Amino acid sequence: MSQSSTLELARASYREVSLYSPNRAPARVDLSDNTNLWGVPPAAARAIHSAATASITRYPPLYVEDVKKAIGGYLGGIPPEMIVTGCGSDDVLDSAIRAFAEPGDRIAVPDPSFAMIPIFARLNGVEPILIPLADKYEVDPEPFLESRAKIIYLCSPNNPTGTVVSRPVIERLIDEAPGVVIIDEAYAEFAAGNCLDLLKRSPKVLITRTLSKAFGMAGLRIGYALGDPALIAEVEKSRGPYKVNAIAERAAVAALTEDLSWVARHVQQAIENRERMVRVLRDMRLSPIPSEANFVLVPVPNAVAIDQALRERGIAVRPFTALRGVGDALRISVGPWVEVEECLSALEEVLG
Ligand SMILES: *Cc1c(COP(=O)(O)O)cnc(C)c1O
């Protein structure tokens, strides 16, 4: 079938979407995807290895109440009716966009921010409005409010800048936005603060989180959102049943109830190594952006060429070209210091 006839069969908005396909080629040292490079929480690994046959032959629980309870406990007592899970927080974000915007509506998104959001928007017939970050990578609330977008998406700490949205800005957006405000907290565990208390401020706040980053379980695909029960019910409808598989469900409950000190310990190491990485990058006369996540964005003259040279040395990072307000840059994940060190000395060599 020719490409043009394929395109005519699909939704018109799909013409502007290409497959999300970052370079995932294996590398000796892979600092490209912000996952937990210290490994799997041990109780989660045990749960996977001891999974019963029935967890393969039977359907998993519809909406994984046990995982909701475990998440609620981890977060200090959030009730299950304020929690919805999904196949990664990607699934939760996609479902939320579908639940809160009609085809033709708009979603306001900072630029740069999480690359999947404009894709999920278009897949749901929703138009992404990209709003440049202001000075120091802060969110300027005015254009977000002026857009009258049905959904405002914020990411804090923001991928790929690593910066957080300041309190007064978030509060103003929550108070004045016409619709739902999504706050993507995929990296909240690595930051000094978070937005959980804002759930009380407004029933229009939806916070998304994941077990893919701090919890080291990206391969299992478990994410969740927190919000007012009425909001959560709509996301759960949009998401549909059986989205968290039975093995992932067992592993998530185990990690969230038995391995919190394991997670906290590695989060602490990630934060220490992040600060150490920033110091070394500055010593190399680069200007890394101060980060509250488990990665650092560092502007460089030619990201594609440098990425290529690093790959030739067995090192993977995430290159960005012509990021708005930043230019070319490398996003480097934080891991055990031996790996970070190998990456930094290769980078020093490449930069000459
Ligand atoms: C990694 C990431 C996610 C997606 O994580 P899942 O693996 O789908 O849970 C969501 N938002 C941001 C900003 C991310 O960087």
Ligand as a Chemical Component Dictionary entry (heavy atoms), coordinates in Angstrom:
data_LIG
# 
_chem_comp.id                   LIG 
_chem_comp.type                 NON-POLYMER 
_chem_comp.pdbx_formal_charge   0 
_chem_comp.three_letter_code    LIG 
# 
loop_
_chem_comp_atom.comp_id 
_chem_comp_atom.atom_id 
_chem_comp_atom.alt_atom_id 
_chem_comp_atom.type_symbol 
_chem_comp_atom.charge 
_chem_comp_atom.model_Cartn_x 
_chem_comp_atom.model_Cartn_y 
_chem_comp_atom.model_Cartn_z 
_chem_comp_atom.pdbx_ordinal 
LIG C1 C1 C 0 10.077 8.929  31.885 1  
LIG C2 C2 C 0 8.984  9.923  31.948 2  
LIG C3 C3 C 0 7.641  9.560  32.002 3  
LIG C4 C4 C 0 7.136  8.216  31.629 4  
LIG O1 O1 O 0 7.386  7.232  32.421 5  
LIG P1 P1 P 0 6.650  5.829  32.329 6  
LIG O2 O2 O 0 7.759  4.870  32.171 7  
LIG O3 O3 O 0 5.688  5.799  31.179 8  
LIG O4 O4 O 0 5.970  5.767  33.644 9  
LIG C5 C5 C 0 6.678  10.521 32.169 10 
LIG N1 N1 N 0 7.016  11.816 32.246 11 
LIG C6 C6 C 0 8.285  12.212 32.179 12 
LIG C7 C7 C 0 8.594  13.643 32.267 13 
LIG C8 C8 C 0 9.303  11.288 32.000 14 
LIG O5 O5 O 0 10.569 11.710 31.859 15 
# 
loop_
_chem_comp_bond.comp_id 
_chem_comp_bond.atom_id_1 
_chem_comp_bond.atom_id_2 
_chem_comp_bond.value_order 
_chem_comp_bond.pdbx_ordinal 
LIG C1 C2 SING 1  
LIG C2 C3 SING 2  
LIG C2 C8 DOUB 3  
LIG C3 C4 SING 4  
LIG C3 C5 DOUB 5  
LIG C4 O1 SING 6  
LIG O1 P1 SING 7  
LIG P1 O2 DOUB 8  
LIG P1 O3 SING 9  
LIG P1 O4 SING 10 
LIG C5 N1 SING 11 
LIG N1 C6 DOUB 12 
LIG C6 C7 SING 13 
LIG C6 C8 SING 14 
LIG C8 O5 SING 15 
# 
